[in-house]
Structure formats: structure tokens, C-alpha cells
Amino acid sequence: MTSHSFFPSMPHALNVLTATGLILIVGVLGAHFLRRFFPQIPAITCYVLTGLLIGPSVLNLIDAPMLEEISIMVDLALGLVLFELGRRVDYKWLLRERGLLITGILLSLVTFFALFLLLTQFGVSKLVASMVAALGMATSPAVILNVVREVKAEGQLTERMLNIVVIGNALAFIIFSMGLAAVHVEYSAGWESYILHPLYLLLGSAALGWIISRLLVWIGQWLGRDSQAQLILVLALIAATVGISVMFNLSALIALLVFGIASRSYDAKHAIVEPDLSQFSGLFYVALFVFAGAKLELSHLLTLWPAVLAFIALRLVIAMTTTTAMARINGVTLRKGALLGIGLMPLSGFNIIMVQHAVGYYPQFGSQLAALVVSILVILEIIGPVCTRYALVASGEAKQ
């Protein structure tokens, strides 16, 4: 033993806990700094910009391998968001509000076909165009929920926005899964893959969410109305749902939405005390959006920007025209209808996870898909929250 051998050797990179701490600290400080000069910018946009600055695309303080290592925390944060969104959806009420249901479905389908035609005009292959168009139907649940909470929004527009987000994400996943079947056919993967794989994803994920929701209600009844014990139970089951989805290659998005919706709708004895997740959500939202910013890649945007800008512009126009046209049916003014379309601008970050599924099976095809989706996300992760905040404030439903 030498005289100085008790000193640790200098590490070559940050470990997981240090990187997580750095993300949280830099995220909070970055958002605080930016909002001193631009107080109208949502905190989410500040987190994303901070993440972009410290990520591999700019300063590389946190490199790509480290981002992969801390992704489990981000998966848990996304699980919390989706469960919370599911708990806010009353599907029995949604089935009675047929105008809103029709609006959500119509908006999704018009968006899909219009974006598909647009992308093919830019020379994108029909298969890639169909899957990117499917992902374009999904508004970000994390952004919408966070901005709604940040400005304390309540009212008709807010509730309709949250329900349309659920409809859009569910339809996006279904059509993306069908597109995945077409990819299996394209690469001659065999009938088992293109028939059984989409069914496994859809039915398996929904079944997982349903089973977990039953567990929550059954164990919740046994625990009684002990809110602390039930909160721990909810967090444990969210973590388990994310983990099981990863283990069995299922969709955590669908499983957690079904978990949240079913645990609210099929709790006849009201055994579950509404979980107060706000004490954890602030922490997870910072980590989630700084991580999202750090994952953004700017390199593809230099070549794909014409298609990306056209995609974003057309998606906004379709959302505004559809929700304005359906405003009377939804019981809101034409102005609020247009604002609803603007508020749906953020694109779901879950798209990256779905793209990773395609990359895992067919790397060449998946890389083309990922380049386009990531380039679109680079812009919408930054301006999407601003649009949502503007819509909620301009509609008069924001309390601050």
C-alpha cells in the first residue's frame, strides 16, 4: 500500500446518482434564470432548453451512455404522468359526450391522412410516412398536464383538451402498431410477426393495465382509507407496470392509461382515496423534461428542416380548423375551439419509445423514422408548451 493509495482514482464520467442530481439542479437553476427574463415562458420549455444545453448536442456534460443509464427514472416519471392522466378521464362520461368523442377521432384521422400525404410529397417512403403521420396524432400528455397544473387551469376547454389527448394517444398507438405489422410484411418477417405482434402489443398492454388496476382496488379495500399506505401502493404499482411492460416488450403507454382509467371507473365502493401525486410530480417533471432536452439531436434538422416545418405548420392548421369546426357540437365558442387546436400543439415524447421499438427490430428502417421524428420533436418540445400556455391563458381558464 502506497502512502496515497487510499485516495480514489479520478472517474472518467459521472455516475448515475451524480448525473441525476446534476440534471435536477441545472434544470431548476436554468428554468429560474430564463423565467426571470421571460416570465411568460412555461417552466417545461426552460427545462428542455437547459437539457439541450447540457446534453450531447451542445456541451456534452451528460453523454449519451449516461442518458441511457438514467432512463429508468424517466420511465417512472412518464408512468406517473400517464397514470395521473388516466385517473382524470371518465370514459363513461366521454361515451355520453359523443361530440367530444367524434371530435377526438375526427381530428386524429384527418391529421393522419393529411400528414401522410404531405410527407410523401417530400419524398419520404409511404411506410415511414404512415408511421410518422400516426405519431403526429399524439399530443404530449406530460406537457399538457404540467402546463394545466402550472397555470391552475380549469374549465370546458381544459377538460376537452385532456380527453382529446387520451383519444389521440390511444389511436396513434393503434395505427402505429398496424404500421409495424406492415413493416414486418415489408421485411418478410413471417405471418406470426405481422399478425401476432400488433395483437400482442395491444391486447397484452391493455390486459396488464386492467390486472394492475384490479390489484390496486383489491389491496386498497384491504388497506382501508389509509391515504399514506394507498399512496405508496399506487407508486409501487406504477413502477411495477413500467417494469413489467419493459420485461415483456409491451406498451407502458397503453398499460398505464388503462390502469388509471380502470382504477377510477371500476371502483364501485370508492375504496381508493384519490392519490395526491403533486409532491412527487414536481421532481419527476424537472427530470423528465431536462432529460428530454438532453436527448434531442440537432444534426438531422439541418437536412430535414423543410419537411419538419411543413409537418408542424400543417398539423397546427388541421388542429385549429377541426376543433373550430366542431366547437358548437362541443358546447364552446368558435374562439375557444380555435384555442383548443393551438393548445394541442405539443407532440408526445412517447413517440421516441415507439420509434425505439421499430429501431430494435429493423435498424435501417428505424433510423430513417427516428431522424424525422426527433427533428420534429426538437422544435415542438420547445414551442409546444408555449402554445398550450397561450391557449389556456387566452381562454380565461388559467388562474395565474
N, C-alpha and C positions, 0 to 999 in steps of 0.2 A: 504494500500500500504506500503510495507516494504521499507527500505532505499535503497535496491539494486534490487527492482523488475523490474526496467526499463532495466536491462541487459537481453539480450536474453538467453533462455536456450540453452545449447550446443546441436547442431544437432547430430543425430545418424549416418547420412550418408550425402553424398554430394547431393546438389540439382542439377537440370538438367543443369542450366547455368554454375555452377561451374565445373561440370563433363565435359561439353563440352569444357570449357576453358582449363581444365587440359589436355584433350586429344590433343588439338591443340598445347599447349605449350610443353608437353612432346614429342609429335610427332616431332615437329620441332627440339627441342634440341637433341633428340635421333638420328634423322637422321643426324644432323650436326656432332655429336660426332662420329658415326660409319663411316661416309664418310671421316673423317679426317684420319682414319687408313685404310679404304678400299674404295678408291675413285671410283673404278670400279663397286661397287655395286649400283644398281638403288635405288633412294630415296624410291620407293614403298616398297622394301624389308626391308629397315630400318624402315619405318613406321610400317610394320607388326610385325617386331621383337619387336619394342617398345611397341606396343599394347599387344602383347603376354606377355611381362614382367609385365605390369601394370594390366592386366586382371585377371579374376578369376582363371586361371590355374596356375599363379605364385604368384604375390604379392597381388592380390585382392584389389588393390587401388580403382578400379571401379568394383562393383559387378554385378552379372547377372541382378537383377531387374533394376539397373540404366542403364545398356546397353539397356534394353527394352525401357526405357523411352526416351532415346536419339535416338532411331532408326528412328524416323521421319525425323531427319536431314540427316541421312544416306540414307533414301529412296529418299530424294530430290537430294542428291549428285548422286545417281545412275541414277535418272531421267535425270539429266544434261548430264551425260556420254552417255546414250543411245540416247538421242535426238541429241547430237553432232555427234555420230557415224552414225545415220540415215541421217543426213544432208550431210555426206561425201559420201554417197552411191548414185550413179546414176543408178537406176535399169534398165533404158533403155540402158545404156552403158553395164551393166552387161549382159543383154539378148543378146546383139550383141557379147560379148566376151564369146562365148559358151564354149571355152576351160576352162576358169576360172570357169564358172558355173558348168561344168561337174566335174572339179577338186574338187570344194567345196562339191558337192553332193556325189561324189565317196568317198572322204575322210571321210565324216560323216558316210556313210553307212558301209564302211569297218571297221571303228573304232567301230561302234555299235556292229556288229556281232562278231568281234574278242574279244572285252571286255566282251560281254555276255558269250561266250564260256569259256573264262578264269575264270570268277567269278564262274561259275557253277562247274569248276574243284576244286575250293576251298570250295565247299560245300554250297555256297550261293544259296538260293532258286531261281527258274527261274524268279519269279515275281520281286524280289528285284534286281536280276542280270540285268534284262532287263531295269529297271528304272535307275540303276546306270550307265549302259552302255550308255543309252540315254543322261544322264548328261555329260558323258565323251566326247560327241561330241562338247560340248560348250566351246570354248576358251573365256577367260575373256576379254570383250570389254574395261573395265576400265583399266586393266593393259596395254593392247596393246596401247590404245590411250595415256595414260600417258607416257609410255616409248618412243613412237614415238615423242611426244612433247618434252620430256626431252632431247633427243639427236638430235632433229630437223631433223628427217629422212624424206627423200623424194625419190621417185623412183619407179621402177616396183615392186620390192619385197614388199615395204611398202604398195602400193595401193592394191596389190593382197592379202596381209595379212589381211587388213581391210575388204575387201569384203568377204573373206572366213570366217572371224569371224561372219559376219552378217548371212551368209548362215548356218553355223554350229549352231548358237544360235537359229535360226528360226526352223531348222529341229529338234534340241534337244527338243524344246518346244512341237512341234507337236507329236513326238514319246513319250515323257513323258506323254502328255495328253492322248494318246492312252493307255499307260500303266496304267494310272489312271482309265481308263474305265475297264481294266482287273481286277484291284484291286476291283472295285465295284462289278464285277461279282463274284470274289473270296469270298467276304463277303456278297453275296446275297442281294445287296442293291436295287434291282429292276431295270427294264429296263429303267426307267426315268433317273436314275443316270448314268448308263454306256453308254447311247446314248446321252442324252441331255447335261450332264455335260461337256464332251470334246468339243462338238459343241458350247456350251455357252462360254467356255473359249476362243476358237479360234476365232469364229466369233464376239463375243462381244468385245473382246480386239481390234481386227482389226478395227471394226466399230468405237470404241471410238477414236482410233488414227486418223482415217480418218476424223471424225467430228471435232476433235480439230484442225487438220491441215487446214480444210476449215475455221474455225473461225479465225485462225492466218492470213490467206491470206485476208479474207474479212475485218477484222478490220485493218490489215496492209495497205490495199488500202485506207481505210478511213483516217488513220493517216498520210498518205503520207510518204516520205522518211526521217522521223524524227528518226534517229538511236537510240537516248536515249529512246524515247517513245516505239519504237519497241522492244528494249532490255527488258524493263520492261514487255511488253506484253508477250514476249517469256517465261520469268521466271515465270510469273503468270500462263501461260497455262501449263508449265511443272509441276508446283506444283499442279494445278487442275487435271492434268491427273493422277499423282500419287495418289492423294486423292480419285478421283472417282474410280480408279482401286481397291483401298482398300475397299471403301464403298460397291462396287458391286461384290467383290470377283473375279475380272478379273486379267489378267496378265499385270502388268505395263511394263514388258519387251517388249511384243509384241505391246502394245498400243504406247509406246514411240518410238520404231523403226519405226512403221508405220507413226506416227506423223512426225518424222524427214524426212523420205524418201518422203512422200506425199507432205509435205510443200515445198520441193525443186523441186520435179518433176512436180507438178501441180500448178505452179505459172507462168502462161504464160506471165503476164505483168511485171514480176520481181518486184513485189510490196514489197517483203521482203528484207530488207538490211541484208546481212549476219551477224548474231549476233556475236559480239566478247565476248565470254564467258570466255576468258582466265583470266580476272580479278577476276572471282569468282571460277574458276575451281581449282586453287591452294589451296585455303582454303578448298574446299569440298574434294579434293583428300587426303589431310592430315587427315581430319576427317574420311573419308571413310576407309582408309587402317589401321589407328590405331584402329578403331572400329573393322575391320575385324580380326586383330591380337588378339584383346582382346576377340573376340568371339570364337577363336579356342580352342578346347578341346584336351588335350593330353592323357586323360585316355584311350580312345578306341584304340589308336595307339599301346599300349603295347601288345594287344592281336591280333590286325588285321594287324600288320606290314607285314607279308609275302604276303598277298593278295594285300595290298596297294602298296608295292614296285613293285610287278609283274604288277599291273594295270598301274602304272606310266611308267615303262620300255616299256611295250607293246604299250602303247599309243604313246610314243615318236618314237618307231621304225616304227609304221604304218604311222605316220605323215611324217617322213623323207622319207620312201620308196615311199609313194604315191605321194608326191609333187616332188620328184626327177624323178619318172617315168613320170609324167605329165609336166615336165619342158619345153620340146621342144614345146609342144602344147601351153604353156602359154608364149612362147617367152622369156624365161630366160635360163641361162646356168644351167647345172646339179648341179654345186656348189650352185648357188643361190636357186635352187629347194630344195636342202637338207637343206639350211639355213632357207628357208621358213618353213619347217617342224619343225625345232628347235624353231623358233620364235612363233609357235602356242602352245607352251607348257603350258602357264598359264590356269588354269581351272576357269570357270566363277563363281564368288561369288553369282550370281543369283541362282545358284543351291540350295543354302540354303533356299531361298524363296520358290522355287518349292517344296523342301522337306517339308517345313512347311505346305504346302497345304495338303500333304499326312498325316502328323502328326495330323493335325486338324481333318481329317475325321476318320482315323484309327490309334490311338496312338500306338498300339502294332506293327503294320506293319511299321509305320513311324519311330519308334525308331530304328529298325534294319537298315532301309535305312539311317537315319541320322548318325548313328555311322560310317558306311562305308564312306559316302560322306565327313563328317567332317574330318575323318582321312586322306583321300586323300588330302583334301584342306590344312591341316596343312603343308604338305610338298610342295605342288605346289604353295601356296601363297608365300613361301619363295624363292624357286628356279626358279619358273616360270618367274618372271621379269628379273632374271639374264640371262636366256636362250634367252628371247626376245631381250634384250640389246645386247647380244653377236651376235645374228643373224643380227641385223641392223648395228652394227659396222663392222662385218666381211664382210658384203656385200658391204661396201663402201657407203651406203646410209645415214649413220649418219653424221651430220655436226659437231658434237662435242662428 
